[in-house]
Amino acid sequence: MKIYNNITKDIIYQDCNAISMQGLVEQAINQEIDLSYADLSHTDLSHTDLSHTDLSYANLSHTDLSYANLSHTYLSYTDLRYAKLHDTDLSYTDLSYTDLHDAICNNREVKTIQTGKYIVNIINDIDIQIGCKRFSIEDWFDFTDRDILLIDGKGALNWWKKWKPILKAIIKEVK
């Protein structure tokens, strides 16, 4: 089994005797292999201890990270689209510029709200990701109708007018 760099496609780590990707990742971590830029997409890493690991720029899209320990992990610029983060420990994790589009999150550090057209993620009570766009919560609530039109068109404006007061109330309540 092999772990590839998601940009260059070079092999980052390999072990012919590994039984699963989860085991391979755990071996790489134990050997202090640099997993930044690793392509771990479509992998079952549930219940895995990934704490204190640098996974910046890694591709973890479609990965099951349920019940995993990601505390103190560097996830800056990581692709977590469609990832499962149910009951994942994200305490003290750097989530700056992380793509959480359509991720199902843990409702602690990252709260998920299903709204029909868009999945909304609230990240560390600071940022809001709606679909593939991410903004500070303060900036998003300060947008004008024109700003929203420029971001994603008339459908987004209609959605924003309906959901803005609802999301504002929810965010105020969960903070």
C-alpha positions, -999 to +999 in steps of 0.1 A: +000+000+000+011+035-007+004+071+003+009+096-025+015+133-026-018+148-039+001+174-061+032+156-075+018+120-072+052+110-057+051+082-031+053+097+004+052+064+022+047+027+014+046-006+031+039-038+011+028-056+043+002-030+053-033-045+056-053-013+055-048+024+047-056+032+083-027+010+094-004+025+068-013+060+080-007+050+116+027+036+107+036+067+088+027+089+118+047+066+142+077+070+119+072+108+118+067+108+080+056+142+067+019+138+056+013+173+045+001+172+009-009+135+014-037+121-007-058+102+018-091+108+000-118+081+002-101+065+032-116+051+064-096+067+092-124+064+117-111+060+153-075+068+142-052+089+164-040+117+141-033+142+169-003+165+165+001+156+128+008+180+100-019+173+074-018+208+058-027+208+021-037+171+024-066+157+005-090+141+030-121+145+008-147+118+012-127+104+042-144+089+072-128+106+102-156+097+126-144+094+162-108+102+151-085+123+173-074+153+153-066+175+183-036+198+178-035+188+141-025+213+114-052+211+088-046+245+072-056+244+034-067+208+038-095+194+015-122+180+038-150+182+013-177+155+020-156+142+049-174+126+079-163+143+111-189+129+135-176+129+170-141+138+158-119+156+183-109+189+166-098+207+197-068+231+192-068+222+155-058+247+129-087+248+104-077+280+086-085+279+049-098+243+053-124+234+027-153+219+046-178+220+017-205+194+024-186+179+053-207+164+082-190+179+112-188+173+150-210+202+163-183+214+186-155+232+168-174+229+135-212+230+136-232+219+106-266+233+096-286+217+067-306+243+049-317+225+018-298+243-010-266+248+010-248+230+039-236+257+063-206+251+086-198+274+115-160+270+122-148+278+157-176+304+160-155+327+138-160+317+102-190+306+082-188+283+052-218+282+029-214+257+001-179+263-012-176+299+000-160+308+034-162+342+052-159+356+087-193+355+104-191+392+108-184+399+072-212+375+060-238+393+081-226+427+069-230+418+032-255+437+011-280+422-014-256+434-042-226+415-025-246+383-024-257+387-060-221+391-071-211+360-051-236+335-065-265+351-083-302+355-077-308+321-063-282+328-036-299+362-029-333+346-023-317+320-001-297+347+018-329+368+025-347+337+039-318+322+059-299+352+071-322+360+101-325+322+109-287+317+108-281+348+128-305+335+155-289+301+155-254+314+157-263+338+185-279+309+204-250+284+200-221+308+209 
